[in-house]
Amino acid sequence: MTPRHLAALVLLVLGSAALLLSVLGLLALPKPFARLHALSAASSAGLPLVGIALAVDTGPGRSAVKLLVIAAIVAVGGPVTTMAIGRLVGQHEGVVEEDSPE
């Protein structure tokens, strides 16, 4: 096993563990905001780590660059989506006013 494959395996295990913990949090937590909090780890850490692991395992080239771009988009877009869903849930539950800029 080469060092590149070992590094990819470590990153893949870490990313998979983050995804698994997020799923367990989704199943165990009762409130929508707590569930969103648990799922934000999946989009912030889990999927980007898996994407980086795949890019490392692929080696240098176009495929690795594509995987890294996808991981970066998910790492940036995931928390934004989580905040938007949280705001919508807050408006639905009456915690946040619908026309409030915050």
C-alpha positions in Angstrom: 0.0 0.0 0.0 1.5 3.3 -1.1 1.4 6.4 1.2 -1.1 8.0 -1.2 -3.5 5.2 -0.8 -3.0 5.2 3.0 -3.7 8.9 3.2 -6.8 8.4 1.0 -8.0 5.6 3.3 -7.6 7.8 6.4 -9.5 10.7 4.8 -12.2 8.3 3.6 -12.6 6.8 7.1 -12.8 10.3 8.7 -15.3 11.5 6.1 -17.5 8.4 6.4 -17.4 8.6 10.2 -18.6 12.3 10.0 -21.4 11.2 7.7 -22.4 8.3 9.9 -22.5 10.5 13.0 -24.6 13.0 11.2 -27.1 10.3 10.2 -27.2 9.1 13.8 -27.8 12.6 15.0 -30.6 13.1 12.4 -32.3 9.9 13.7 -31.8 10.6 17.4 -32.6 14.3 17.7 -36.2 15.4 18.1 -36.3 19.1 17.0 -35.8 20.5 13.5 -33.0 22.9 14.6 -31.1 20.1 16.4 -31.4 17.9 13.3 -30.1 20.7 11.1 -27.2 21.2 13.5 -26.4 17.5 13.2 -26.6 17.5 9.4 -24.4 20.6 9.0 -21.4 18.4 9.9 -22.1 16.2 6.9 -22.0 19.0 4.5 -19.1 20.9 6.2 -16.8 18.0 6.9 -18.1 14.6 5.8 -18.6 15.0 2.1 -15.6 17.3 1.5 -13.3 14.8 3.3 -14.7 12.0 1.1 -14.1 14.2 -2.0 -10.6 14.9 -0.9 -9.9 11.2 -0.3 -11.2 10.3 -3.8 -9.0 13.1 -5.3 -5.9 11.9 -3.4 -6.6 8.3 -4.5 -7.1 9.3 -8.1 -3.8 11.1 -8.2 -2.9 14.3 -10.1 -5.0 15.1 -13.1 -8.3 16.4 -14.3 -10.4 13.9 -12.3 -8.8 15.0 -9.0 -9.4 18.7 -9.9 -13.0 18.0 -10.6 -13.4 16.1 -7.3 -11.8 19.0 -5.4 -14.0 21.5 -7.0 -17.1 19.5 -6.1 -15.8 19.1 -2.5 -15.2 22.9 -2.3 -18.7 23.7 -3.6 -20.3 21.4 -1.1 -18.2 22.8 1.7 -19.3 26.3 0.9 -22.8 25.6 -0.2 -23.8 23.2 2.5 -23.8 25.6 5.4 -25.6 28.3 3.4 -28.3 25.8 2.5 -28.5 24.8 6.2 -29.0 28.4 7.2 -31.7 28.9 4.6 -33.6 25.8 5.7 -33.2 26.9 9.4 -34.6 30.3 8.6 -37.6 28.8 6.7 -38.3 26.4 9.7 -38.0 29.4 12.0 -40.5 31.3 10.0 -42.9 28.4 9.8 -42.7 27.9 13.6 -43.1 31.6 14.3 -39.6 32.1 15.8 -38.5 34.4 13.0 -40.8 37.0 11.4 -41.3 36.5 7.7 -40.3 40.0 6.6 -37.4 40.2 9.1 -34.0 40.9 7.4 -32.2 38.7 10.0 
